[in-house]
Amino acid sequence: MEGRLVLKEKIIASDVLDVVGLCCPMPLALTMERIKEMKNSEILEVLLDDEEAVLDIPKWCKKDGHRFLRLEKEGDIYKLYIKKGGVYEYTSTTNRE
C-alpha cells in the first residue's frame, strides 16, 4: 500500500465566531448575523460543538450563495470556514467514517 501525503491549504480567516456551547438554532443565527457584517470574499471561521449546526450551516451557505470552504474537527470542536459570497464548495477534513 502506497502512502500519500495530502497537504491542505491554510485558510486565513478575516474573523472568528466562537459559538461553542450553544445549541441550534443559535450557531446558525449568529453565523448569519456575522456574515452580514462582513465584506464579500472575507472568510469567517466558526468554532462550534453542536453537530446539528455542523449540518445546517453548509446547507445555509449553499442556499444563500456563500462558499463553504472547509470543515475540520479538533477533539470535540468543529471549525467551519465560510467565504462570504461566491460558489458553494465543500471540503471535509474530519475523521468521521
ABEGO torsion letter per residue (X at the ends): XBBBBBBBBBBBBABBBBABGBBOAAAAAAAAAAAAABBBGBBBBBBBABAAAAAAAAAAAAAAGBBBABBBBBEABBBBBBBBEEBBBBBBABABX
